[in-house]
Amino acid sequence: MIWLRALGARIWPYIAAVGAVLAGLLAIRQGGKAAGRAEARIDQLEADASARRERDEAASTIERLDDAAVRDRARTRMHRNQGQ
């Protein structure tokens, strides 16, 4: 039994080192996932802002047009979308 204790005393540092490496890899992986989520959130916020700008520009353009011009634009868009 003494040899088993001696073997355990010699192996324990290696087991601890492997555990520390695994914990470090897990921490790096989790950090990468968090960074990926943050990047995706930023991309989505930029897309939302771009869509809002386009919406506001379209609304201001339509506001400036008279009824006949709005009807013509709607008719053109409808014909263009039927081909898709």
C-alpha positions as CSV (number, residue, x, y, z in Angstrom):
1,M,0.0,0.0,0.0
2,I,2.9,2.3,0.6
3,W,3.8,2.1,-3.1
4,L,0.3,3.1,-4.0
5,R,0.5,6.2,-1.9
6,A,3.9,7.0,-3.4
7,L,2.5,6.6,-6.9
8,G,-0.5,8.8,-6.0
9,A,1.8,11.5,-4.7
10,R,3.8,11.4,-7.9
11,I,0.8,11.4,-10.2
12,W,-1.3,14.1,-8.4
13,P,0.6,17.1,-9.9
14,Y,0.0,15.8,-13.4
15,I,-3.7,15.3,-12.7
16,A,-3.9,18.8,-11.3
17,A,-2.1,20.2,-14.4
18,V,-4.5,18.4,-16.8
19,G,-7.4,19.8,-14.8
20,A,-6.0,23.3,-15.0
21,V,-5.5,23.0,-18.8
22,L,-9.1,21.8,-19.2
23,A,-10.5,24.6,-17.1
24,G,-8.4,27.2,-19.1
25,L,-9.7,25.8,-22.4
26,L,-13.3,25.9,-21.1
27,A,-12.8,29.6,-20.1
28,I,-11.4,30.5,-23.5
29,R,-14.3,28.8,-25.2
30,Q,-16.9,30.6,-23.1
31,G,-15.1,33.9,-23.7
32,G,-15.3,33.3,-27.5
33,K,-18.9,32.4,-27.4
34,A,-19.7,35.6,-25.4
35,A,-17.7,37.7,-27.9
36,G,-19.6,36.1,-30.8
37,R,-22.9,36.9,-29.2
38,A,-21.8,40.5,-28.6
39,E,-20.7,40.8,-32.3
40,A,-24.0,39.3,-33.5
41,R,-25.9,41.8,-31.3
42,I,-24.0,44.7,-32.7
43,D,-24.6,43.5,-36.3
44,Q,-28.3,43.3,-35.5
45,L,-28.4,46.8,-34.0
46,E,-26.7,48.2,-37.1
47,A,-29.2,46.4,-39.4
48,D,-32.1,47.8,-37.3
49,A,-30.7,51.3,-37.5
50,S,-30.2,51.0,-41.3
51,A,-33.8,49.7,-41.7
52,R,-35.1,52.7,-39.6
53,R,-33.1,55.1,-41.8
54,E,-34.6,53.6,-45.0
55,R,-38.1,53.7,-43.5
56,D,-37.7,57.3,-42.5
57,E,-36.3,58.2,-46.0
58,A,-39.2,56.4,-47.7
59,A,-41.8,58.1,-45.4
60,S,-40.3,61.6,-46.1
61,T,-40.3,60.9,-49.9
62,I,-43.9,59.7,-49.9
63,E,-44.8,62.7,-47.7
64,R,-43.4,65.1,-50.4
65,L,-45.2,63.3,-53.3
66,D,-48.8,64.0,-54.4
67,D,-51.4,61.2,-54.6
68,A,-50.9,60.5,-58.3
69,A,-47.2,60.0,-57.8
70,V,-47.7,57.7,-54.9
71,R,-50.1,55.6,-56.9
72,D,-47.7,55.4,-59.8
73,R,-44.8,54.3,-57.5
74,A,-47.1,51.7,-55.9
75,R,-48.2,50.4,-59.3
76,T,-44.5,50.2,-60.5
77,R,-43.5,48.4,-57.3
78,M,-46.4,45.9,-57.6
79,H,-45.5,45.1,-61.2
80,R,-41.8,44.7,-60.4
81,N,-42.6,42.4,-57.5
82,Q,-44.9,40.2,-59.5
83,G,-41.9,39.0,-61.6
84,Q,-40.1,37.6,-58.6
